[in-house]
Amino acid sequence: MRNPFLIELKTGLAHLFYPHLCEGCNKPLIATEKVLCISCAVELPETVYHHIPDNETAMRFAGRIPFIHATSYAWFTNDGLLQHLIHGLKYRNKKETGYYLGQRFGRSLQDTDWISTIDMIIPVPLHPAKEAVRGYNQSLCVAEGLGSVLNIPASDKILLRIRDTESQTHKTRAERVNNMDGAFVIAENAGLAGKHILICDDVLTTGATLEACALALMAAESIKISIATVGIAVS
């Protein structure tokens, strides 16, 4: 049997000589902190509008796709803390950052009156070639963090990306929509009929990618769709 005292001692010594640093201020984290120290965590610009039906996230999809709810955890600004965290998640192998942000997002959704109706969380998929290069799907990291708090299963086996699209970064909204056309399909025997699905992504800008995901999922009979993103870009 493993000795809990020795395990705790080993962990404490490792933290002493190889401290985990805050992604915000680069200071050592204490044992109970993850990714951000308490001081930096409170600096995340949370939207706190998950209870408001006509929030900014929802308005960006209004009239484009049928959805039940749409919300975002925090504001995404140039050179802001959330941008720094998302950049590390996507380009510096900081998978734990995605899980951490998903958990924070999940806790902020726990007291909404609609989250309990969600049957499954589906992350926006990467094309297999791109995922092979990165080594993981950053949206799945977020989805798993969300699911761990909300006790809702997350799966990246249901919605598939079949076309390796060009980068959306410098495209107009119309170009982004055209770029994503036909990029996603539902896996065979997905079993989505009658389910309420929460599509999860890292950052919402124009919403073209999430719109394409929703349109693909709508091939399932009587499906209901809601949307959750960690960040929403300030327009």
MIKERO-617306 format. One line per 4 residues: number of its first residue (from 1); their letters; for each residue z, x, y of N, C-alpha, C. Coordinates in steps of 0.05 Angstrom, whole numbers, padded with zeros to 5 digits, always signed. Example, Ala and Ser with C-alpha at 12.3 -4.5 7.8 and 13.67 -1.06 7.14 Angstrom:
<nodes>
1> AS> +00156,+00264,-00114,+00156,+00246,-00090,+00156,+00264,-00066 ~ +00142,+00257,-00045,+00143,+00273,-00021,+00157,+00258,+00001 .
</nodes>
This chain:
<nodes>
1> MRNP> +00000,+00017,-00024,+00000,+00000,+00000,+00000,+00018,+00025 ~ -00016,+00010,+00044,-00018,+00025,+00069,+00007,+00020,+00086 ~ +00017,+00042,+00097,+00041,+00040,+00113,+00034,+00032,+00142 ~ +00044,+00009,+00151,+00037,-00001,+00178,+00046,+00018,+00200 .
5> FLIE> +00069,+00031,+00195,+00079,+00050,+00215,+00061,+00074,+00218 ~ +00051,+00084,+00195,+00033,+00107,+00196,+00006,+00100,+00209 ~ -00003,+00075,+00203,-00028,+00066,+00215,-00025,+00064,+00245 ~ -00003,+00053,+00254,+00002,+00050,+00283,+00005,+00078,+00296 .
9> LKTG> +00019,+00096,+00282,+00022,+00123,+00293,-00005,+00137,+00296 ~ -00021,+00135,+00275,-00048,+00147,+00276,-00065,+00136,+00299 ~ -00063,+00109,+00302,-00079,+00097,+00323,-00069,+00106,+00351 ~ -00042,+00108,+00353,-00030,+00117,+00379,-00038,+00145,+00386 .
13> LAHL> -00038,+00163,+00365,-00045,+00191,+00370,-00075,+00193,+00377 ~ -00091,+00178,+00364,-00120,+00178,+00370,-00125,+00169,+00398 ~ -00110,+00148,+00406,-00114,+00138,+00434,-00104,+00158,+00454 ~ -00083,+00174,+00447,-00072,+00194,+00465,-00092,+00216,+00470 .
17> FYPH> -00104,+00227,+00448,-00121,+00250,+00451,-00151,+00242,+00456 ~ -00159,+00218,+00448,-00186,+00208,+00453,-00184,+00180,+00465 ~ -00174,+00178,+00489,-00170,+00151,+00501,-00195,+00136,+00506 ~ -00194,+00110,+00502,-00216,+00092,+00509,-00214,+00088,+00539 .
21> LCEG> -00237,+00090,+00552,-00238,+00088,+00581,-00249,+00061,+00590 ~ -00239,+00052,+00612,-00248,+00026,+00624,-00277,+00029,+00632 ~ -00294,+00010,+00625,-00322,+00010,+00632,-00326,+00006,+00662 ~ -00305,-00004,+00676,-00308,-00009,+00704,-00299,+00014,+00721 .
25> CNKP> -00275,+00025,+00717,-00264,+00046,+00734,-00261,+00073,+00720 ~ -00267,+00074,+00694,-00266,+00098,+00678,-00238,+00110,+00674 ~ -00217,+00093,+00679,-00190,+00102,+00673,-00183,+00094,+00645 ~ -00163,+00109,+00633,-00156,+00103,+00605,-00145,+00074,+00602 .
29> LIAT> -00153,+00061,+00581,-00143,+00034,+00575,-00117,+00036,+00560 ~ -00099,+00017,+00565,-00075,+00016,+00548,-00082,+00002,+00522 ~ -00064,+00002,+00503,-00070,-00007,+00476,-00079,-00035,+00475 ~ -00070,-00053,+00492,-00077,-00081,+00491,-00102,-00088,+00506 .
33> EKVL> -00114,-00068,+00520,-00138,-00073,+00536,-00163,-00066,+00520 ~ -00184,-00081,+00525,-00210,-00077,+00512,-00232,-00076,+00533 ~ -00248,-00055,+00533,-00272,-00052,+00550,-00265,-00050,+00579 ~ -00250,-00069,+00591,-00242,-00068,+00619,-00211,-00067,+00621 .
37> CISC> -00201,-00053,+00641,-00173,-00054,+00646,-00167,-00081,+00660 ~ -00142,-00088,+00662,-00135,-00114,+00674,-00145,-00116,+00703 ~ -00143,-00094,+00718,-00152,-00094,+00746,-00182,-00099,+00749 ~ -00198,-00087,+00731,-00227,-00091,+00733,-00235,-00118,+00721 .
41> AVEL> -00220,-00127,+00701,-00227,-00153,+00688,-00226,-00176,+00708 ~ -00206,-00175,+00726,-00203,-00197,+00746,-00225,-00195,+00767 ~ -00240,-00173,+00768,-00261,-00170,+00788,-00287,-00182,+00778 ~ -00289,-00190,+00753,-00313,-00203,+00743,-00317,-00229,+00759 .
45> PETV> -00341,-00233,+00771,-00346,-00256,+00788,-00352,-00281,+00772 ~ -00331,-00293,+00760,-00335,-00316,+00742,-00345,-00340,+00758 ~ -00362,-00356,+00746,-00374,-00380,+00759,-00354,-00403,+00760 ~ -00337,-00405,+00739,-00318,-00427,+00736,-00330,-00455,+00741 .
49> YHHI> -00355,-00459,+00732,-00366,-00486,+00736,-00374,-00499,+00709 ~ -00361,-00491,+00688,-00368,-00501,+00661,-00363,-00531,+00659 ~ -00346,-00543,+00675,-00341,-00572,+00674,-00361,-00588,+00691 ~ -00377,-00574,+00707,-00394,-00587,+00726,-00422,-00591,+00714 .
53> PDNE> -00431,-00615,+00709,-00457,-00619,+00697,-00480,-00608,+00713 ~ -00481,-00612,+00739,-00503,-00603,+00756,-00497,-00576,+00768 ~ -00489,-00557,+00751,-00484,-00530,+00761,-00510,-00514,+00764 ~ -00508,-00490,+00775,-00532,-00474,+00781,-00549,-00468,+00756 .
57> TAMR> -00536,-00462,+00734,-00550,-00457,+00709,-00566,-00482,+00700 ~ -00553,-00504,+00700,-00565,-00529,+00692,-00589,-00536,+00710 ~ -00586,-00532,+00736,-00608,-00538,+00754,-00633,-00521,+00749 ~ -00629,-00497,+00739,-00653,-00481,+00733,-00669,-00491,+00710 .
61> FAGR> -00657,-00508,+00693,-00672,-00519,+00670,-00679,-00549,+00674 ~ -00669,-00560,+00696,-00673,-00589,+00700,-00703,-00595,+00702 ~ -00712,-00615,+00686,-00739,-00624,+00686,-00758,-00606,+00669 ~ -00748,-00585,+00658,-00764,-00566,+00643,-00761,-00571,+00613 .
65> IPFI> -00737,-00574,+00604,-00731,-00580,+00575,-00708,-00600,+00574 ~ -00707,-00616,+00553,-00684,-00633,+00549,-00660,-00618,+00538 ~ -00638,-00619,+00552,-00614,-00605,+00543,-00589,-00622,+00549 ~ -00567,-00616,+00536,-00543,-00631,+00539,-00525,-00617,+00560 .
69> HATS> -00520,-00591,+00557,-00503,-00576,+00576,-00516,-00549,+00580 ~ -00511,-00537,+00603,-00519,-00509,+00608,-00499,-00496,+00627 ~ -00492,-00472,+00621,-00472,-00458,+00638,-00474,-00428,+00635 ~ -00462,-00414,+00653,-00462,-00384,+00653,-00433,-00375,+00659 .
73> YAWF> -00426,-00352,+00648,-00399,-00343,+00652,-00393,-00330,+00679 ~ -00412,-00313,+00688,-00407,-00298,+00713,-00433,-00293,+00728 ~ -00430,-00287,+00754,-00453,-00280,+00771,-00462,-00252,+00766 ~ -00488,-00249,+00764,-00501,-00223,+00758,-00514,-00214,+00784 .
77> TNDG> -00504,-00192,+00796,-00515,-00182,+00821,-00523,-00153,+00818 ~ -00542,-00145,+00835,-00551,-00117,+00834,-00527,-00098,+00840 ~ -00524,-00078,+00822,-00502,-00058,+00825,-00474,-00070,+00822 ~ -00472,-00094,+00812,-00446,-00107,+00807,-00434,-00098,+00781 .
81> LLQH> -00409,-00106,+00776,-00396,-00098,+00752,-00409,-00110,+00727 ~ -00418,-00135,+00728,-00430,-00147,+00705,-00457,-00134,+00699 ~ -00472,-00126,+00719,-00497,-00112,+00714,-00491,-00086,+00699 ~ -00471,-00072,+00708,-00463,-00047,+00695,-00456,-00051,+00665 .
85> LIHG> -00441,-00072,+00660,-00433,-00079,+00632,-00457,-00086,+00615 ~ -00475,-00103,+00626,-00498,-00111,+00611,-00517,-00088,+00606 ~ -00519,-00070,+00625,-00536,-00046,+00621,-00525,-00029,+00599 ~ -00499,-00026,+00598,-00487,-00010,+00576,-00491,-00024,+00549 .
89> LKYR> -00489,-00050,+00549,-00493,-00066,+00525,-00522,-00063,+00514 ~ -00541,-00064,+00532,-00569,-00064,+00523,-00580,-00036,+00518 ~ -00571,-00016,+00534,-00584,+00010,+00533,-00567,+00033,+00525 ~ -00541,+00029,+00522,-00523,+00051,+00515,-00505,+00046,+00491 .
93> NKKE> -00515,+00028,+00474,-00502,+00023,+00448,-00473,+00012,+00451 ~ -00468,-00002,+00473,-00441,-00013,+00478,-00439,-00041,+00466 ~ -00441,-00042,+00439,-00441,-00068,+00426,-00414,-00083,+00431 ~ -00392,-00067,+00432,-00366,-00079,+00436,-00364,-00094,+00463 .
97> TGYY> -00381,-00085,+00482,-00381,-00099,+00508,-00392,-00127,+00506 ~ -00412,-00131,+00489,-00423,-00158,+00485,-00403,-00176,+00471 ~ -00390,-00165,+00451,-00369,-00181,+00437,-00347,-00188,+00456 ~ -00338,-00169,+00472,-00317,-00174,+00492,-00324,-00195,+00512 .
101> LGQR> -00348,-00193,+00523,-00357,-00213,+00542,-00360,-00241,+00529 ~ -00369,-00241,+00504,-00371,-00266,+00490,-00344,-00279,+00486 ~ -00324,-00263,+00480,-00297,-00273,+00476,-00285,-00284,+00503 ~ -00290,-00270,+00524,-00280,-00280,+00550,-00294,-00306,+00557 .
105> FGRS> -00320,-00307,+00553,-00335,-00331,+00558,-00324,-00354,+00541 ~ -00319,-00348,+00515,-00309,-00369,+00497,-00282,-00380,+00506 ~ -00265,-00363,+00516,-00239,-00372,+00525,-00242,-00390,+00550 ~ -00262,-00384,+00567,-00266,-00401,+00590,-00278,-00428,+00583 .
109> LQDT> -00290,-00430,+00559,-00303,-00455,+00551,-00284,-00472,+00534 ~ -00262,-00461,+00525,-00244,-00475,+00506,-00234,-00502,+00516 ~ -00230,-00504,+00542,-00219,-00529,+00552,-00240,-00548,+00564 ~ -00265,-00543,+00558,-00286,-00562,+00566,-00286,-00586,+00547 .
113> DWIS> -00297,-00608,+00556,-00297,-00632,+00539,-00322,-00634,+00521 ~ -00339,-00613,+00521,-00364,-00614,+00506,-00367,-00592,+00485 ~ -00352,-00571,+00488,-00357,-00548,+00470,-00351,-00554,+00441 ~ -00333,-00573,+00436,-00326,-00580,+00408,-00349,-00595,+00394 .
117> TIDM> -00369,-00604,+00409,-00392,-00618,+00396,-00413,-00598,+00386 ~ -00410,-00573,+00392,-00430,-00553,+00383,-00426,-00547,+00354 ~ -00449,-00547,+00339,-00449,-00541,+00310,-00454,-00512,+00304 ~ -00470,-00499,+00321,-00479,-00471,+00315,-00487,-00458,+00341 .
121> IIPV> -00482,-00431,+00342,-00491,-00415,+00364,-00515,-00398,+00355 ~ -00537,-00399,+00369,-00561,-00384,+00362,-00568,-00365,+00385 ~ -00567,-00339,+00381,-00574,-00320,+00402,-00604,-00319,+00405 ~ -00613,-00313,+00429,-00642,-00307,+00434,-00649,-00283,+00417 .
125> PLHP> -00669,-00286,+00399,-00675,-00264,+00381,-00693,-00242,+00394 ~ -00690,-00218,+00385,-00708,-00196,+00392,-00730,-00195,+00371 ~ -00753,-00184,+00379,-00773,-00179,+00359,-00763,-00157,+00340 ~ -00769,-00159,+00314,-00758,-00139,+00295,-00764,-00110,+00303 .
129> AKEA> -00787,-00105,+00315,-00794,-00078,+00323,-00775,-00068,+00345 ~ -00770,-00086,+00364,-00752,-00078,+00386,-00723,-00075,+00376 ~ -00715,-00093,+00358,-00688,-00091,+00348,-00684,-00066,+00331 ~ -00705,-00057,+00317,-00704,-00033,+00301,-00699,-00009,+00319 .
133> VRGY> -00712,-00009,+00343,-00708,+00013,+00362,-00680,+00013,+00373 ~ -00671,-00010,+00382,-00645,-00013,+00395,-00622,-00010,+00374 ~ -00627,-00021,+00350,-00607,-00020,+00329,-00591,-00045,+00327 ~ -00594,-00064,+00345,-00578,-00088,+00345,-00590,-00107,+00366 .
137> NQSL> -00582,-00133,+00364,-00590,-00152,+00384,-00566,-00158,+00402 ~ -00568,-00151,+00428,-00545,-00154,+00446,-00536,-00183,+00449 ~ -00555,-00202,+00446,-00547,-00230,+00449,-00531,-00239,+00424 ~ -00536,-00227,+00401,-00520,-00233,+00377,-00492,-00223,+00381 .
141> CVAE> -00488,-00200,+00393,-00461,-00190,+00399,-00445,-00210,+00415 ~ -00458,-00221,+00436,-00445,-00241,+00453,-00439,-00266,+00437 ~ -00459,-00275,+00421,-00456,-00300,+00406,-00433,-00298,+00386 ~ -00430,-00274,+00373,-00408,-00271,+00354,-00381,-00270,+00368 .
145> GLGS> -00380,-00259,+00392,-00356,-00260,+00408,-00349,-00289,+00415 ~ -00368,-00304,+00424,-00364,-00332,+00430,-00353,-00347,+00406 ~ -00368,-00343,+00383,-00361,-00358,+00359,-00333,-00351,+00349 ~ -00324,-00326,+00353,-00298,-00318,+00343,-00275,-00333,+00357 .
149> VLNI> -00279,-00339,+00382,-00259,-00353,+00398,-00261,-00383,+00394 ~ -00286,-00393,+00393,-00290,-00422,+00391,-00291,-00433,+00362 ~ -00290,-00414,+00343,-00291,-00422,+00315,-00316,-00437,+00308 ~ -00339,-00427,+00319,-00365,-00438,+00314,-00383,-00416,+00302 .
153> PASD> -00397,-00422,+00281,-00414,-00401,+00268,-00437,-00393,+00287 ~ -00443,-00367,+00286,-00466,-00356,+00301,-00486,-00345,+00280 ~ -00511,-00350,+00284,-00531,-00340,+00265,-00556,-00330,+00279 ~ -00566,-00307,+00270,-00592,-00297,+00280,-00614,-00300,+00259 .
157> KILL> -00609,-00317,+00240,-00629,-00321,+00218,-00644,-00347,+00221 ~ -00638,-00363,+00242,-00650,-00389,+00245,-00674,-00389,+00263 ~ -00671,-00377,+00286,-00693,-00375,+00306,-00705,-00346,+00304 ~ -00731,-00345,+00300,-00744,-00319,+00296,-00764,-00313,+00318 .
161> RIRD> -00766,-00288,+00326,-00786,-00279,+00345,-00809,-00268,+00331 ~ -00832,-00280,+00334,-00856,-00271,+00318,-00876,-00256,+00334 ~ -00872,-00254,+00360,-00890,-00240,+00377,-00874,-00221,+00395 ~ -00883,-00195,+00396,-00869,-00175,+00412,-00881,-00177,+00440 .
165> TESQ> -00867,-00192,+00457,-00877,-00197,+00484,-00873,-00174,+00503 ~ -00888,-00174,+00525,-00885,-00154,+00545,-00859,-00158,+00560 ~ -00850,-00137,+00574,-00826,-00139,+00590,-00830,-00161,+00612 ~ -00808,-00176,+00616,-00809,-00198,+00636,-00802,-00188,+00664 .
169> THKT> -00793,-00163,+00667,-00779,-00154,+00691,-00795,-00158,+00716 ~ -00821,-00151,+00717,-00836,-00153,+00742,-00856,-00176,+00742 ~ -00851,-00196,+00726,-00869,-00219,+00725,-00859,-00242,+00741 ~ -00877,-00258,+00751,-00870,-00283,+00765,-00860,-00303,+00744 .
173> RAER> -00849,-00325,+00754,-00839,-00346,+00735,-00861,-00356,+00718 ~ -00885,-00362,+00730,-00908,-00372,+00714,-00917,-00351,+00694 ~ -00917,-00326,+00702,-00926,-00305,+00683,-00906,-00302,+00660 ~ -00880,-00306,+00666,-00859,-00304,+00645,-00863,-00327,+00625 .
177> VNNM> -00868,-00351,+00635,-00872,-00374,+00617,-00896,-00369,+00599 ~ -00918,-00359,+00610,-00942,-00353,+00594,-00937,-00331,+00574 ~ -00922,-00311,+00582,-00915,-00289,+00566,-00899,-00297,+00541 ~ -00883,-00317,+00543,-00865,-00326,+00521,-00878,-00348,+00504 .
181> DGAF> -00901,-00357,+00512,-00913,-00379,+00497,-00918,-00372,+00468 ~ -00906,-00388,+00449,-00910,-00384,+00421,-00896,-00359,+00410 ~ -00876,-00349,+00424,-00862,-00325,+00415,-00841,-00330,+00394 ~ -00832,-00356,+00391,-00809,-00362,+00373,-00817,-00384,+00354 .
185> VIAE> -00805,-00383,+00330,-00808,-00404,+00310,-00782,-00408,+00295 ~ -00778,-00431,+00283,-00755,-00436,+00267,-00760,-00427,+00238 ~ -00740,-00414,+00226,-00742,-00405,+00198,-00745,-00430,+00180 ~ -00757,-00426,+00157,-00760,-00447,+00138,-00732,-00456,+00127 .
189> NAGL> -00730,-00482,+00122,-00705,-00493,+00112,-00681,-00486,+00129 ~ -00685,-00487,+00156,-00664,-00480,+00174,-00641,-00500,+00175 ~ -00647,-00525,+00167,-00626,-00546,+00166,-00614,-00553,+00193 ~ -00631,-00556,+00214,-00622,-00561,+00241,-00622,-00591,+00248 .
193> AGKH> -00633,-00607,+00231,-00636,-00636,+00238,-00609,-00648,+00246 ~ -00609,-00661,+00269,-00585,-00674,+00279,-00563,-00656,+00289 ~ -00568,-00630,+00290,-00547,-00611,+00299,-00547,-00607,+00330 ~ -00524,-00599,+00340,-00522,-00592,+00369,-00521,-00562,+00370 .
197> ILIC> -00541,-00549,+00380,-00544,-00520,+00380,-00538,-00509,+00408 ~ -00522,-00487,+00409,-00518,-00473,+00434,-00534,-00447,+00433 ~ -00555,-00446,+00450,-00571,-00422,+00452,-00557,-00402,+00471 ~ -00554,-00377,+00462,-00539,-00357,+00477,-00556,-00334,+00485 .
201> DDVL> -00553,-00325,+00509,-00567,-00301,+00519,-00549,-00285,+00538 ~ -00559,-00261,+00545,-00542,-00244,+00562,-00544,-00252,+00592 ~ -00568,-00253,+00603,-00571,-00259,+00631,-00593,-00280,+00636 ~ -00588,-00299,+00653,-00607,-00319,+00661,-00620,-00311,+00688 .
205> TTGA> -00647,-00309,+00688,-00661,-00305,+00713,-00678,-00330,+00718 ~ -00703,-00330,+00709,-00719,-00354,+00712,-00715,-00374,+00690 ~ -00705,-00365,+00667,-00700,-00383,+00644,-00724,-00386,+00626 ~ -00746,-00370,+00630,-00770,-00374,+00614,-00765,-00368,+00585 .
209> TLEA> -00750,-00347,+00579,-00745,-00340,+00551,-00728,-00362,+00537 ~ -00707,-00371,+00550,-00691,-00392,+00539,-00706,-00418,+00536 ~ -00724,-00424,+00555,-00741,-00448,+00553,-00759,-00446,+00528 ~ -00770,-00423,+00523,-00787,-00420,+00500,-00771,-00423,+00474 .
213> CALA> -00746,-00413,+00474,-00729,-00416,+00450,-00723,-00446,+00445 ~ -00717,-00460,+00467,-00710,-00488,+00464,-00734,-00504,+00454 ~ -00758,-00498,+00465,-00782,-00513,+00456,-00787,-00508,+00426 ~ -00782,-00483,+00417,-00786,-00478,+00388,-00766,-00493,+00372 .
217> LMAA> -00741,-00494,+00380,-00720,-00508,+00365,-00724,-00538,+00365 ~ -00738,-00548,+00385,-00743,-00577,+00386,-00761,-00587,+00364 ~ -00772,-00569,+00348,-00788,-00577,+00325,-00770,-00590,+00304 ~ -00744,-00585,+00305,-00725,-00596,+00286,-00719,-00625,+00294 .
221> ESIK> -00716,-00643,+00275,-00712,-00671,+00280,-00685,-00677,+00293 ~ -00685,-00693,+00314,-00661,-00702,+00327,-00642,-00680,+00336 ~ -00653,-00657,+00342,-00636,-00634,+00350,-00626,-00638,+00379 ~ -00603,-00628,+00385,-00592,-00628,+00412,-00588,-00599,+00420 .
225> ISIA> -00593,-00592,+00445,-00593,-00565,+00454,-00575,-00562,+00479 ~ -00558,-00541,+00479,-00544,-00533,+00502,-00548,-00503,+00506 ~ -00542,-00493,+00529,-00549,-00465,+00536,-00525,-00451,+00548 ~ -00520,-00426,+00540,-00498,-00410,+00551,-00508,-00381,+00555 .
229> TVGI> -00504,-00371,+00579,-00511,-00343,+00584,-00487,-00329,+00597 ~ -00483,-00304,+00590,-00461,-00289,+00602,-00464,-00287,+00632 ~ -00489,-00280,+00641,-00493,-00276,+00669,-00515,-00295,+00680 ~ -00513,-00301,+00706,-00535,-00315,+00719,-00542,-00299,+00744 .
233> AVS> -00567,-00291,+00746,-00575,-00275,+00768,-00575,-00291,+00794 ~ -00564,-00279,+00815,-00563,-00292,+00841,-00591,-00294,+00852 ~ -00599,-00318,+00858,-00627,-00323,+00867,-00629,-00318,+00897 .
</nodes>
